[in-house]
Amino acid sequence: MFWPFVAATAISVGLIRLGALSVWVGVFKSMLSLILAAVCVVGMVFAWRRYRDR
């Protein structure tokens, strides 16, 4: 009875860590897309400032 409990506990801990890693991947992906959008907006503002007087 001891070894099945140890195996179930180890599998449970592994799945919990895998779920936490999945959350971090989602957070990093959303932050990367937010940074990319901010860079695009800043680039468009600089281009607009440069070409609005022409």
HTML snippet that shows the backbone in 3Dmol.js (N, CA, C, O; Angstrom):
<script src="https://3Dmol.org/build/3Dmol-min.js"></script>
<div id="view" style="width:600px;height:400px;position:relative"></div>
<script>
const pdb = `
ATOM      1  N   MET A   1       0.820  -1.188   0.000  1.00  0.00           N
ATOM      2  CA  MET A   1       0.000   0.000   0.000  1.00  0.00           C
ATOM      3  C   MET A   1       0.873   1.265   0.000  1.00  0.00           C
ATOM      4  O   MET A   1       0.427   2.333  -0.420  1.00  0.00           O
ATOM      5  N   PHE A   2       2.093   1.136   0.465  1.00  0.00           N
ATOM      6  CA  PHE A   2       2.964   2.299   0.548  1.00  0.00           C
ATOM      7  C   PHE A   2       3.422   2.758  -0.829  1.00  0.00           C
ATOM      8  O   PHE A   2       3.407   3.955  -1.116  1.00  0.00           O
ATOM      9  N   TRP A   3       3.836   1.807  -1.703  1.00  0.00           N
ATOM     10  CA  TRP A   3       4.390   2.193  -3.002  1.00  0.00           C
ATOM     11  C   TRP A   3       3.350   2.801  -3.946  1.00  0.00           C
ATOM     12  O   TRP A   3       3.694   3.737  -4.667  1.00  0.00           O
ATOM     13  N   PRO A   4       2.122   2.335  -3.984  1.00  0.00           N
ATOM     14  CA  PRO A   4       1.123   3.019  -4.820  1.00  0.00           C
ATOM     15  C   PRO A   4       0.847   4.446  -4.343  1.00  0.00           C
ATOM     16  O   PRO A   4       0.605   5.345  -5.149  1.00  0.00           O
ATOM     17  N   PHE A   5       0.885   4.639  -3.031  1.00  0.00           N
ATOM     18  CA  PHE A   5       0.702   5.993  -2.499  1.00  0.00           C
ATOM     19  C   PHE A   5       1.857   6.899  -2.915  1.00  0.00           C
ATOM     20  O   PHE A   5       1.630   8.046  -3.301  1.00  0.00           O
ATOM     21  N   VAL A   6       3.081   6.407  -2.842  1.00  0.00           N
ATOM     22  CA  VAL A   6       4.241   7.191  -3.259  1.00  0.00           C
ATOM     23  C   VAL A   6       4.156   7.497  -4.751  1.00  0.00           C
ATOM     24  O   VAL A   6       4.453   8.618  -5.165  1.00  0.00           O
ATOM     25  N   ALA A   7       3.756   6.521  -5.563  1.00  0.00           N
ATOM     26  CA  ALA A   7       3.640   6.725  -7.005  1.00  0.00           C
ATOM     27  C   ALA A   7       2.552   7.760  -7.317  1.00  0.00           C
ATOM     28  O   ALA A   7       2.762   8.643  -8.149  1.00  0.00           O
ATOM     29  N   ALA A   8       1.405   7.658  -6.665  1.00  0.00           N
ATOM     30  CA  ALA A   8       0.317   8.614  -6.897  1.00  0.00           C
ATOM     31  C   ALA A   8       0.727  10.018  -6.460  1.00  0.00           C
ATOM     32  O   ALA A   8       0.389  10.999  -7.122  1.00  0.00           O
ATOM     33  N   THR A   9       1.447  10.113  -5.358  1.00  0.00           N
ATOM     34  CA  THR A   9       1.912  11.412  -4.881  1.00  0.00           C
ATOM     35  C   THR A   9       2.909  12.020  -5.850  1.00  0.00           C
ATOM     36  O   THR A   9       2.846  13.215  -6.138  1.00  0.00           O
ATOM     37  N   ALA A  10       3.828  11.211  -6.355  1.00  0.00           N
ATOM     38  CA  ALA A  10       4.832  11.707  -7.300  1.00  0.00           C
ATOM     39  C   ALA A  10       4.171  12.164  -8.594  1.00  0.00           C
ATOM     40  O   ALA A  10       4.537  13.207  -9.135  1.00  0.00           O
ATOM     41  N   ILE A  11       3.216  11.412  -9.092  1.00  0.00           N
ATOM     42  CA  ILE A  11       2.500  11.806 -10.307  1.00  0.00           C
ATOM     43  C   ILE A  11       1.718  13.091 -10.070  1.00  0.00           C
ATOM     44  O   ILE A  11       1.694  13.969 -10.933  1.00  0.00           O
ATOM     45  N   SER A  12       1.090  13.208  -8.927  1.00  0.00           N
ATOM     46  CA  SER A  12       0.321  14.415  -8.611  1.00  0.00           C
ATOM     47  C   SER A  12       1.214  15.646  -8.547  1.00  0.00           C
ATOM     48  O   SER A  12       0.869  16.701  -9.081  1.00  0.00           O
ATOM     49  N   VAL A  13       2.353  15.509  -7.896  1.00  0.00           N
ATOM     50  CA  VAL A  13       3.296  16.633  -7.801  1.00  0.00           C
ATOM     51  C   VAL A  13       3.803  17.014  -9.187  1.00  0.00           C
ATOM     52  O   VAL A  13       3.923  18.199  -9.496  1.00  0.00           O
ATOM     53  N   GLY A  14       4.096  16.035 -10.012  1.00  0.00           N
ATOM     54  CA  GLY A  14       4.547  16.305 -11.377  1.00  0.00           C
ATOM     55  C   GLY A  14       3.495  17.031 -12.193  1.00  0.00           C
ATOM     56  O   GLY A  14       3.821  17.965 -12.926  1.00  0.00           O
ATOM     57  N   LEU A  15       2.240  16.622 -12.082  1.00  0.00           N
ATOM     58  CA  LEU A  15       1.166  17.280 -12.827  1.00  0.00           C
ATOM     59  C   LEU A  15       0.916  18.699 -12.330  1.00  0.00           C
ATOM     60  O   LEU A  15       0.608  19.591 -13.120  1.00  0.00           O
ATOM     61  N   ILE A  16       1.047  18.909 -11.024  1.00  0.00           N
ATOM     62  CA  ILE A  16       0.882  20.266 -10.480  1.00  0.00           C
ATOM     63  C   ILE A  16       1.990  21.169 -10.997  1.00  0.00           C
ATOM     64  O   ILE A  16       1.730  22.313 -11.370  1.00  0.00           O
ATOM     65  N   ARG A  17       3.214  20.676 -11.024  1.00  0.00           N
ATOM     66  CA  ARG A  17       4.331  21.477 -11.561  1.00  0.00           C
ATOM     67  C   ARG A  17       4.153  21.747 -13.048  1.00  0.00           C
ATOM     68  O   ARG A  17       4.473  22.839 -13.517  1.00  0.00           O
ATOM     69  N   LEU A  18       3.653  20.781 -13.790  1.00  0.00           N
ATOM     70  CA  LEU A  18       3.403  20.965 -15.208  1.00  0.00           C
ATOM     71  C   LEU A  18       2.316  22.025 -15.430  1.00  0.00           C
ATOM     72  O   LEU A  18       2.411  22.824 -16.362  1.00  0.00           O
ATOM     73  N   GLY A  19       1.308  22.031 -14.597  1.00  0.00           N
ATOM     74  CA  GLY A  19       0.265  23.056 -14.685  1.00  0.00           C
ATOM     75  C   GLY A  19       0.807  24.434 -14.362  1.00  0.00           C
ATOM     76  O   GLY A  19       0.450  25.408 -15.024  1.00  0.00           O
ATOM     77  N   ALA A  20       1.658  24.532 -13.363  1.00  0.00           N
ATOM     78  CA  ALA A  20       2.261  25.819 -13.018  1.00  0.00           C
ATOM     79  C   ALA A  20       3.156  26.309 -14.148  1.00  0.00           C
ATOM     80  O   ALA A  20       3.183  27.504 -14.443  1.00  0.00           O
ATOM     81  N   LEU A  21       3.883  25.405 -14.779  1.00  0.00           N
ATOM     82  CA  LEU A  21       4.725  25.776 -15.916  1.00  0.00           C
ATOM     83  C   LEU A  21       3.869  26.261 -17.081  1.00  0.00           C
ATOM     84  O   LEU A  21       4.252  27.191 -17.791  1.00  0.00           O
ATOM     85  N   SER A  22       2.729  25.641 -17.277  1.00  0.00           N
ATOM     86  CA  SER A  22       1.810  26.058 -18.335  1.00  0.00           C
ATOM     87  C   SER A  22       1.299  27.474 -18.074  1.00  0.00           C
ATOM     88  O   SER A  22       1.159  28.261 -19.011  1.00  0.00           O
ATOM     89  N   VAL A  23       1.026  27.799 -16.839  1.00  0.00           N
ATOM     90  CA  VAL A  23       0.583  29.153 -16.490  1.00  0.00           C
ATOM     91  C   VAL A  23       1.685  30.164 -16.781  1.00  0.00           C
ATOM     92  O   VAL A  23       1.418  31.235 -17.326  1.00  0.00           O
ATOM     93  N   TRP A  24       2.921  29.830 -16.423  1.00  0.00           N
ATOM     94  CA  TRP A  24       4.033  30.754 -16.679  1.00  0.00           C
ATOM     95  C   TRP A  24       4.262  30.963 -18.167  1.00  0.00           C
ATOM     96  O   TRP A  24       4.577  32.073 -18.596  1.00  0.00           O
ATOM     97  N   VAL A  25       4.108  29.915 -18.953  1.00  0.00           N
ATOM     98  CA  VAL A  25       4.251  30.055 -20.404  1.00  0.00           C
ATOM     99  C   VAL A  25       3.175  30.988 -20.941  1.00  0.00           C
ATOM    100  O   VAL A  25       3.458  31.814 -21.809  1.00  0.00           O
ATOM    101  N   GLY A  26       1.965  30.876 -20.450  1.00  0.00           N
ATOM    102  CA  GLY A  26       0.893  31.774 -20.866  1.00  0.00           C
ATOM    103  C   GLY A  26       1.168  33.216 -20.475  1.00  0.00           C
ATOM    104  O   GLY A  26       0.903  34.134 -21.251  1.00  0.00           O
ATOM    105  N   VAL A  27       1.694  33.418 -19.282  1.00  0.00           N
ATOM    106  CA  VAL A  27       2.005  34.776 -18.821  1.00  0.00           C
ATOM    107  C   VAL A  27       3.120  35.377 -19.674  1.00  0.00           C
ATOM    108  O   VAL A  27       3.021  36.528 -20.099  1.00  0.00           O
ATOM    109  N   PHE A  28       4.176  34.611 -19.926  1.00  0.00           N
ATOM    110  CA  PHE A  28       5.283  35.130 -20.742  1.00  0.00           C
ATOM    111  C   PHE A  28       4.844  35.410 -22.169  1.00  0.00           C
ATOM    112  O   PHE A  28       5.300  36.378 -22.777  1.00  0.00           O
ATOM    113  N   LYS A  29       3.964  34.576 -22.711  1.00  0.00           N
ATOM    114  CA  LYS A  29       3.466  34.786 -24.067  1.00  0.00           C
ATOM    115  C   LYS A  29       2.646  36.068 -24.148  1.00  0.00           C
ATOM    116  O   LYS A  29       2.785  36.831 -25.103  1.00  0.00           O
ATOM    117  N   SER A  30       1.806  36.308 -23.170  1.00  0.00           N
ATOM    118  CA  SER A  30       0.997  37.531 -23.192  1.00  0.00           C
ATOM    119  C   SER A  30       1.862  38.769 -22.975  1.00  0.00           C
ATOM    120  O   SER A  30       1.604  39.810 -23.579  1.00  0.00           O
ATOM    121  N   MET A  31       2.879  38.675 -22.128  1.00  0.00           N
ATOM    122  CA  MET A  31       3.770  39.815 -21.935  1.00  0.00           C
ATOM    123  C   MET A  31       4.582  40.095 -23.200  1.00  0.00           C
ATOM    124  O   MET A  31       4.816  41.257 -23.535  1.00  0.00           O
ATOM    125  N   LEU A  32       5.012  39.057 -23.900  1.00  0.00           N
ATOM    126  CA  LEU A  32       5.753  39.237 -25.143  1.00  0.00           C
ATOM    127  C   LEU A  32       4.893  39.908 -26.202  1.00  0.00           C
ATOM    128  O   LEU A  32       5.367  40.796 -26.910  1.00  0.00           O
ATOM    129  N   SER A  33       3.650  39.500 -26.321  1.00  0.00           N
ATOM    130  CA  SER A  33       2.770  40.135 -27.299  1.00  0.00           C
ATOM    131  C   SER A  33       2.453  41.574 -26.901  1.00  0.00           C
ATOM    132  O   SER A  33       2.298  42.431 -27.771  1.00  0.00           O
ATOM    133  N   LEU A  34       2.355  41.852 -25.608  1.00  0.00           N
ATOM    134  CA  LEU A  34       2.120  43.225 -25.155  1.00  0.00           C
ATOM    135  C   LEU A  34       3.330  44.110 -25.463  1.00  0.00           C
ATOM    136  O   LEU A  34       3.167  45.249 -25.903  1.00  0.00           O
ATOM    137  N   ILE A  35       4.526  43.600 -25.237  1.00  0.00           N
ATOM    138  CA  ILE A  35       5.740  44.360 -25.546  1.00  0.00           C
ATOM    139  C   ILE A  35       5.849  44.598 -27.047  1.00  0.00           C
ATOM    140  O   ILE A  35       6.225  45.691 -27.471  1.00  0.00           O
ATOM    141  N   LEU A  36       5.525  43.591 -27.861  1.00  0.00           N
ATOM    142  CA  LEU A  36       5.566  43.748 -29.311  1.00  0.00           C
ATOM    143  C   LEU A  36       4.565  44.804 -29.772  1.00  0.00           C
ATOM    144  O   LEU A  36       4.882  45.612 -30.645  1.00  0.00           O
ATOM    145  N   ALA A  37       3.370  44.810 -29.204  1.00  0.00           N
ATOM    146  CA  ALA A  37       2.381  45.822 -29.561  1.00  0.00           C
ATOM    147  C   ALA A  37       2.851  47.217 -29.157  1.00  0.00           C
ATOM    148  O   ALA A  37       2.641  48.177 -29.899  1.00  0.00           O
ATOM    149  N   ALA A  38       3.482  47.340 -27.994  1.00  0.00           N
ATOM    150  CA  ALA A  38       3.977  48.645 -27.550  1.00  0.00           C
ATOM    151  C   ALA A  38       5.089  49.138 -28.465  1.00  0.00           C
ATOM    152  O   ALA A  38       5.143  50.328 -28.773  1.00  0.00           O
ATOM    153  N   VAL A  39       5.977  48.253 -28.907  1.00  0.00           N
ATOM    154  CA  VAL A  39       7.045  48.640 -29.831  1.00  0.00           C
ATOM    155  C   VAL A  39       6.450  49.098 -31.159  1.00  0.00           C
ATOM    156  O   VAL A  39       6.922  50.076 -31.738  1.00  0.00           O
ATOM    157  N   CYS A  40       5.440  48.421 -31.641  1.00  0.00           N
ATOM    158  CA  CYS A  40       4.781  48.829 -32.884  1.00  0.00           C
ATOM    159  C   CYS A  40       4.122  50.194 -32.742  1.00  0.00           C
ATOM    160  O   CYS A  40       4.213  51.019 -33.651  1.00  0.00           O
ATOM    161  N   VAL A  41       3.468  50.440 -31.630  1.00  0.00           N
ATOM    162  CA  VAL A  41       2.821  51.734 -31.406  1.00  0.00           C
ATOM    163  C   VAL A  41       3.864  52.845 -31.336  1.00  0.00           C
ATOM    164  O   VAL A  41       3.666  53.907 -31.926  1.00  0.00           O
ATOM    165  N   VAL A  42       4.952  52.626 -30.638  1.00  0.00           N
ATOM    166  CA  VAL A  42       6.007  53.649 -30.535  1.00  0.00           C
ATOM    167  C   VAL A  42       6.612  53.916 -31.915  1.00  0.00           C
ATOM    168  O   VAL A  42       6.879  55.067 -32.260  1.00  0.00           O
ATOM    169  N   GLY A  43       6.826  52.871 -32.697  1.00  0.00           N
ATOM    170  CA  GLY A  43       7.343  53.048 -34.045  1.00  0.00           C
ATOM    171  C   GLY A  43       6.395  53.837 -34.925  1.00  0.00           C
ATOM    172  O   GLY A  43       6.834  54.676 -35.711  1.00  0.00           O
ATOM    173  N   MET A  44       5.096  53.580 -34.804  1.00  0.00           N
ATOM    174  CA  MET A  44       4.111  54.325 -35.585  1.00  0.00           C
ATOM    175  C   MET A  44       4.065  55.786 -35.158  1.00  0.00           C
ATOM    176  O   MET A  44       3.887  56.667 -35.999  1.00  0.00           O
ATOM    177  N   VAL A  45       4.222  56.057 -33.867  1.00  0.00           N
ATOM    178  CA  VAL A  45       4.237  57.443 -33.390  1.00  0.00           C
ATOM    179  C   VAL A  45       5.454  58.180 -33.939  1.00  0.00           C
ATOM    180  O   VAL A  45       5.337  59.326 -34.374  1.00  0.00           O
ATOM    181  N   PHE A  46       6.606  57.546 -33.926  1.00  0.00           N
ATOM    182  CA  PHE A  46       7.804  58.189 -34.481  1.00  0.00           C
ATOM    183  C   PHE A  46       7.664  58.431 -35.978  1.00  0.00           C
ATOM    184  O   PHE A  46       8.064  59.485 -36.474  1.00  0.00           O
ATOM    185  N   ALA A  47       7.100  57.468 -36.704  1.00  0.00           N
ATOM    186  CA  ALA A  47       6.902  57.647 -38.141  1.00  0.00           C
ATOM    187  C   ALA A  47       5.900  58.759 -38.403  1.00  0.00           C
ATOM    188  O   ALA A  47       6.084  59.554 -39.324  1.00  0.00           O
ATOM    189  N   TRP A  48       4.841  58.824 -37.604  1.00  0.00           N
ATOM    190  CA  TRP A  48       3.841  59.873 -37.784  1.00  0.00           C
ATOM    191  C   TRP A  48       4.455  61.245 -37.498  1.00  0.00           C
ATOM    192  O   TRP A  48       4.178  62.197 -38.227  1.00  0.00           O
ATOM    193  N   ARG A  49       5.270  61.368 -36.472  1.00  0.00           N
ATOM    194  CA  ARG A  49       5.921  62.638 -36.173  1.00  0.00           C
ATOM    195  C   ARG A  49       6.877  63.056 -37.300  1.00  0.00           C
ATOM    196  O   ARG A  49       7.009  64.241 -37.605  1.00  0.00           O
ATOM    197  N   ARG A  50       7.534  62.072 -37.907  1.00  0.00           N
ATOM    198  CA  ARG A  50       8.494  62.398 -38.940  1.00  0.00           C
ATOM    199  C   ARG A  50       7.818  62.838 -40.234  1.00  0.00           C
ATOM    200  O   ARG A  50       8.289  63.766 -40.891  1.00  0.00           O
ATOM    201  N   TYR A  51       6.722  62.183 -40.605  1.00  0.00           N
ATOM    202  CA  TYR A  51       6.113  62.417 -41.907  1.00  0.00           C
ATOM    203  C   TYR A  51       4.886  63.330 -41.879  1.00  0.00           C
ATOM    204  O   TYR A  51       4.319  63.590 -42.941  1.00  0.00           O
ATOM    205  N   ARG A  52       4.451  63.828 -40.726  1.00  0.00           N
ATOM    206  CA  ARG A  52       3.246  64.664 -40.697  1.00  0.00           C
ATOM    207  C   ARG A  52       3.497  66.054 -41.255  1.00  0.00           C
ATOM    208  O   ARG A  52       2.558  66.695 -41.728  1.00  0.00           O
ATOM    209  N   ASP A  53       4.746  66.549 -41.217  1.00  0.00           N
ATOM    210  CA  ASP A  53       5.041  67.893 -41.685  1.00  0.00           C
ATOM    211  C   ASP A  53       5.220  67.946 -43.199  1.00  0.00           C
ATOM    212  O   ASP A  53       5.235  69.035 -43.773  1.00  0.00           O
ATOM    213  N   ARG A  54       5.355  66.814 -43.847  1.00  0.00           N
ATOM    214  CA  ARG A  54       5.596  66.799 -45.285  1.00  0.00           C
ATOM    215  C   ARG A  54       4.313  66.861 -46.058  1.00  0.00           C
ATOM    216  O   ARG A  54       4.333  66.858 -47.289  1.00  0.00           O
TER     217      ARG A  54
END
`;
const viewer = $3Dmol.createViewer("view");
viewer.addModel(pdb, "pdb");
viewer.setStyle({}, {cartoon: {color: "spectrum"}});
viewer.zoomTo();
viewer.render();
</script>
